[in-house]
Structure formats: structure tokens, C-alpha cells
Amino acid sequence: MLIKEVIRHIEEFAPLNYAEEFDNVGLLVGDEETRVTAALITLDTLESVVDEAIAKKCNFIISFHPIIFSGLKKLNGKNYVERTVIKAIKHNIAIYAIHTALDNQYKGVNHMLAEKLKLKNQKILIPKKGSIKKLSTFVPIDKTEEVRTALFKAGAGSIGNYDQCSFNLKGSGSFRPNEEANPAIGEKGKIHFEEEMQLGITFPAHLESAVLQALFKTHPYEEVAYEIITLENRHQHLGMGMIGELEKETLEEEFLNSLKSVFNAEVVRHSALRGKPVKKVAVLGGSGSFAIENAKRAGADVYVTADLKYHDFYKAEGKIVLADIGHYESEQFTKNLLYSFLSKKISNFALILGDTNTNPIKYI
């Protein structure tokens, strides 16, 4: 299997279209046409991880975090990023990073956190904007079913827990083919009126190419009239963070202690306790200070995340308990998630779950 074929499976699960704009995702090092011998799945790509890949004869590293984030102006080995990239290149090892594309996936990083805490009634904490588009087109009545079915097969027409959704309005369209046209209906030089169906259908943004391909393949007209707009609606199965409910209420101290146990955290930094039971919990893996207000508005009793600064804890304002379990601790199960998904999709070469501990933070 080629690297690009493995990437296709990864991006079916977590399309790169939904990575955050600041991020650097995709194939960072290597040639996508390279044949994969074995793939090492890891949270971070460091020199020690490349060494593990060499030892285990892997020529492809699938990483959550990107080793190249803000760009490289030089490549002379003067820092850990440059040394890692140089070593990977020397040993013909490709590096791929998925990062926030997986953060925004419904069954991604935050779902794993929610599952570890056994949260029920899980919902996305911050549904993603700009991720739903709408196609409007005009189809001859007798071809509407064929075009509509093709669009459904391409992934259009799914809204939350519903699929094959569309809007259909009958009307009359007019056109006049010129002498160079090759009309499927009507005659050159004569205005033609055709009973048409105005077909409206929504689709996830990352499927735009596939949806248009299906439209052009099945639509009978030489020139297809259509428009695509981005909707204000938020995708309820796409976005940052997750919120859910514990099976039963628990005391704040008991819940915080359970975080240490579940995530093997040396310490849990938290804001002042409120003296109220914990039932509703919000989670966001990695640096999550930006979502504090979202967790409060959602009515969470506790917000579990990482990388909170001193002044971030003031934002609790007695309305929520903020719990910082550590960046590594909040994302440590991500590589298991990728390994589990790819193991079900690919069976013709070795997938190896990396065992190098890449947590840079130590405690005394």
C-alpha cells in the first residue's frame, strides 16, 4: 500500500478541511507515492520516536501533533524540530500529522475523553461554523430522481440523524442554445421552455468536489446551472470539545480524584470548589482555555482540559470548576484511537502502536 492510500483512509475519518486555520496538518515529510513497509502511530514525532520507527523498520510515522508547526527557515539541526526532520529524511521515513482535524471529529479526541469518563448524552461543545454548504440546481423533471440519488450517494442530504434530505420545487426554465451548442433538449437558435425541478440539498463542506462530480456526471444539460453557498448552520457532529453527563452525581473531590486515576495524572490543577455535586461535564483535549465560556454557557459543573494559565482560573467565577489535567494526559489516548480505526481499515501491512513516552513534563 502506498502512503497516499493510507492517508485516504485517515482523511475519510478526519478530513483535513476541518483542521483549524492556524494548524499544519497532512504529509509533512516524505513522498506520498512511497510504498509503506510498516507504520508507527504516535502522539508526537520526536527524535526518539524516529529512532523507534527505525528499530521497528517503519518508514511511515502517523502522528497526532505536527513536528513542523510554524514553518522551517533553516534545516541544520540546531533544535529538536530540525534534528527530528533531518533524521526522518536520512532514513526515508515519512511523517504525517492529523492534529485539529481529529480534534474536530465527532468520534475523535474529545469523544475519547468523554468515553473514559463514561459520559452519557454526549454533544459537541462548540459546533464548527462554515462546515455545511448548500447546492441549488435545476433539473428536468424526468431526470430529477437520477440526479438526486447520485447526490445522496456522494454524501449530500445528511443532516444530523437524518439522510436523503432535499428541497424540491417545480417550475419552468428557459434557455436558447446558440449555433455552437450541443443541447440535450431544445433546438439551436430557438428559445426553449422546460418543466424543471429546483433541487436544494445540503452537504458537509469536505464533500464539495464529490458532490459536484456526481452532479455533472448525471445532469443531462451541456451547461449545468447551479450555485453553492456556505450556511450559517453549525454542524452538530463536528467541532471542538464535548459535553455530557455522568451516570450519577458525584462529589467534586471524588470527581477530581477520579481524573487523576483515569488519566494517570500526577496532579490536577483546579479552580475553587463550589460545594455542589458534579453531574454535567465538559471536556476538551489539549489547550482549552478558549472554551471556558462555552462550558459555562452549556451548564457544565466541571470543565476538564489542559494548559490553563493563572488568570484563566479566575474565569470560573464560582459558576464552574475548571480542572487542568495536563496536555499530554488529556491527549494520550489519541494514538490508540488512530490505531483502532486504521486496524479495521487496513490489514495488508503492519500498524505499530508507538510506546515512546513523549510527555515533556516531569513532576517531583
N, C-alpha and C positions, 0 to 999 in steps of 0.2 A: 504494500500500500504506500502511495506517495504522501508526503506531508500535506499537500493541498487536500487530499481526500480525508485525512484525519481532521483537518481544520473545518472542512464542510460539516462533519458530524458535530463538532464543538459549537459551531455557529448556528446550527439548527436549534441547539439547546439555548444558547445565549447569543443572539445576533449582535454584532458589533455596532449596528445602528443605534443601539440603546445605551452604549457607553457614554459617560459624561464627556462634555466637550474638552475639559482640561486633561483628560486621560490619554494614555499612549498604549493602545491595545493592538493585538494582531501578531503577525510574524515579525519579530524584532531583529532576529539574526537568522541567516540561512536562506536556502533556496527551496521554494515550495515544490519543486519538481524532484527533490531528493527522495529516494526510497527509504522508508523507515525500517530500521533494524529492531529497535525497541524504544519505548517512550517512558520517560521518568516524569511522574506527576508530583508537583511540589507547591508549597505556598509561596516561597521566594526562590529566586535564582541567584545564588552566591557562588564564590569560587569553590567552596566546599561541596555545593550541590553539583557543580560541573565535575568535580572530582568523583563524586558518587556516580554520575552518569558515565564517566569514563570507565570506572571499575565494573559497572554493570552492563557495559557495552551498549549503552543507549546513545543514539545520535539525534534524539529529539527530546527537549525539555518542555513540558506543558506547565506553565507557572500561573499562579493567581496574580501576584504583583509583578509589574513590569520592571525589569532591571534598568532599562533605559526609560526615564520618565520625562525629564525636561530637555533632552537632547544632548548630544556629544559634539563638542567642537574640536576635541583632540582625542587621540587614542594611543596613549603612550604608557599606560599602566601606572599612573600616579595616584589613583584612588581605587576603591573596591569595585566600582562600576566598570571602569576601564579594564581592570585586571580580569574581571569575570568575562567580559565580552571578548577580550583577546584570547583567553584560554578556550572559550567555546569555539571561536573561529579556527584556532590552531588545530583543534581536534574534530573539526567538521560537525559540530553539534549545533543544531538549530534551536532557537528559543522562541516560544510563543507565550503571550500573556493575555488573559481574559478580563481581569480586574472588574471595573464597574459595569461591564456588560453583564456579568454574573451577579453583581450586587442588585441590579435592576430586574433580574429574572424572578418570577413568582416562586419557582421552586429552587431558588438559588441560595446565596449566603444567609440571608435573614430567615428564610424558611428553615434552614438547618438549625439556627439558633432557637427558633420557636419550637422546633421539634425536640431539641434537647431539653427544653423547659416544659415540654408536654402541654403547650398552649393549645386551646381549643378555639374554634371560630376565628381562624387566622384571616387577617386582611392586610393589604399593603398600607403602610403608614403614610407614605407620600406618593400617591399615584402620579405617574410621569405625564408631563404635558407634551403636546406635539407628537404623540405616538399613534394617533388614529387619523386616517385620511379617508376621504370620500370621493368615489368616482361617479360621475354623471355622464351618461352616454345615451344615444338614440338609436334604436334597433328596429328594423322592420318587424311587424307583429309576428310573422311566421318564423322568424329566426330568434325571437326573444328567449325561448326556453333553452336553446342550444348555447347561446352566449351566456345567459345567466348561470347555467350548470357549469360551464367552463370556468367562470369566475369563482364559483363556490369551490370547485376542485383546486383552484390556485390559492385558496385560503381566505378569500374575501367573504364578507357576510357573517362573520362571527362577532358577537357582542356578548361579553361575559359568559354566561352559561347557555347562550342561545347561538345557533348557527343557521345558515341558509336564510339570513335576513336581507331583505331588499325592499325598495320602494318602486312601484310600477304605476305609470300614468300614461294613458293613451292620448295620442294627439296626431296632428298631421304635420309632416315635414315637407319642405320644398327644396329643390335644387335643379340646376340646369348644367349638364355636362358640356364642356367645350369640345372642339374637334380633336384634341389630343387625349381626351379622357377615354377610359375603358369601363363604362358603367355596368354594374351588375344588374341594375334596374334603371329604366328610362332610356331615352334616346338623345344622342348628341344634338345640341342646339335647341332642344325643347325643354321648357320647364316641366318638372315632374312633381306631383304631389303623392306622398306615400304615407299610409297609415303606419305610425311608428309608436313604439313604447319608450317613454323616457325611463331609463333604468338608473336608479340610485343605489349605491352599495358601498359600505364602509370596509376598511381593511387595515391591518397593522402596517405601520409605515415601512417596515423592513421588507414587506412583500410587494412593494410597488412594481418592481421590474417583472416579477412573475405574473402579477395581475394584468399588466399592460400586454405582456406576451400572449396571455390567454385571450384578451380582448381582440387583439389584431389577428390572431390565428383563426378565430371563429366568426368575427364580424364580416358580413358579406360586402360591405362598401369598400370601394377603392380608397376613398378618403374617409377615415373614421372621425366623427365629431365627438369630442369628449373633453371633460375638464376634471382636474384633481385639485381638491382643496384640503388644507390641514384643519381639523376640527379643534375646538376648544375643549371638547370632552376629554376627560382623563381616563387612561387605561387602568381599570381596577385590578388587573392581573399583571401589572408592570410598574415598577417603581422602587423607591428606597424604603428600607425598614419594613417591619411587620408588627402588628399588634394583635393580641389575642387574650384569652382568659385561662387562668389556672383551673384545674379540675375543682379545687375547693380553696376557699380563702385561707391565707396563712399569715402568721405574724411577720412583721418587717424583718426582725432579727433572724428568724428562721429562713426567710427567703434569701437574704443576703448570704447567709452561711451556705445555703444550697448552691448559690452561684459559685462559691469557692470550690465546692465539691464537683459540680457538674463540669466546670471549665478548667479544673485543676489550676486555679488562680492562687498565687502566693498571697495576694492581698486584693481586697475590693474597696476602692475609694468611693465614698458616697456622701450625699448631702444630708442635712439634718433629717432625722426620722420624724414622722408626723403622728405616730401613735395610733395609726389606723391599719386595718388589715389590708393585705395585698390580694387583689383578685385580677385586675386588668394590667397587663404588662406589655410594654413596647420594647422592641429590640432593634438595634442597627449595628452591624458588624463594622469594625474599623472606626475611623474618626467621625463621631456622630454629633458633635456639638450643634451643628446647623439644624438639627431636627428636634431640639429640646421643646420649642414652642409647639411643634406638631404633636409631640407626645402629650403635652399638657392639654391642647385643644381636644385631643382624642379621648381624654379622660383616663389616661393611664395612671395607675398608682405608683408604678416604678418604671423608669426608662433605663434599659441596660445597653451600654455602648462602651466606647473607649476614647482615650486621648482628650479627656476633659481638662481644661485649664482652671486655674484658681478662680477666676471670675465667672466661669461657666456655672459653678456650683451655686452661686447666688441666684441664678435664673430659676432655680427650683421654687423660690418664693413661697415655700410652705404648701404648694399645690401638688407636688410630686416628689418622689425620691429618685435622685439621679445616682446611678451605680456604674462606676468605671471599672471594668474587669480586666482591662489591658488589650492592646491592639492585637497582638499575637493570639491571645486567649480567645478573643471574640471571632477570629477567622480560622482557627486551627483545623476545623473540620472541613474546610473548603476543598482541600485536596482529596479527601475521602469522597466528597460529593462528585467531583470530576471523575475520579477513578470508577465509582459505581456506575455513573452514566455511560462512560466510554466502554466499560467492560461488557455492557449489554449490547452495545452497538458494533464493537469490533472484536473479532476473535482470531484474526489471522496473523497477529504478531504480539509480542509481549508488552503488556502495560505494567509498569512497576510503580508502586506507591513509595515515594521517597521517604527515607527515615532520618534524614538530616534535620536536626532541630535548628531552625533559623531564627529563633527568638533572640533579639539582640539585648534584651533587658534581663538583668540578673538582680536577685534580691539577697540581702544578708540578714 
